[in-house]
């Protein structure tokens, strides 16, 4: 099971399927993808995710704290 999904990943994957839809279904899909990313931000738990050690350094690809949640909700 995936612990955490980055909202930008949802937007990028959703963008690949935009050409598939036509007409009013496309308009609904264009509203659904950002809504799913917003839901991912709202339900994110505080913590550090996707930590990889590379050449003796820690690369952190996901850090969720109170400030990042507020900015994620505001900017999305």
N, C-alpha and C positions, 0 to 999 in steps of 0.2 A: 504494500500500500504506500502511496506517496504521502509523505508528511506535510509537504508544503509545495504549492505551485505558484511561481512568480506570475503576477498579473500581466506582465509584458509578454510572457510566453503564451498566455491565452490569446492576447491580441494578435501576436504574430501568426500563430496557428490558425486563428480565425480568419486572418487576411488571405490565407491561401485558398479558402473556400468561397470567397466573394464572387469570383467569376462563374461559379456553378449555378447560382441563383439568378432569376430574372424577375422583373416587375415588382409587385407588392411583396412577394416572398423575400426578395433581396432587401427591401426596405426594413422588413421585420428582422431579418438576419443582421443587418447593420446596427440595429438597436440591441439585439440579443448579445452580441459579442462584448461590447463595453459593459453591459449589465452583468455578465458573468465575471468579468475582470473586477468589477466593483464588489461583487459578492465575495470573490477571493480575497480582496483587501479587508473587507469587514470581518470575515471569519478567520483571519490570520492570527495565530497565537504568537506571543512574544517569544523570541529566541533567535538562535543562530542556526542557519541551515546551509547545506552544501559546502562544507569545509574540506578543502583539498590541500595536502602538503605538497609543495612544489619547490624544489631546490632549497629546502630548509626554511621556507616561508609558508605561512598559512594563507591560503586564498579563501576568502569568505564571499560566497556568491549570494547569500541571503541573510540579512539581519533585520529583524522586525522588532521595533520598540514603539513607544507611544508617539514620538515625533514622526517616524516613518509612516505610521498608520494615518495620522492626521494629514500629512502631505499626500499620501496615496489617495485618500478620499477626496481631497481638494483638487488635485491635479488630474485625476482620472475623469 
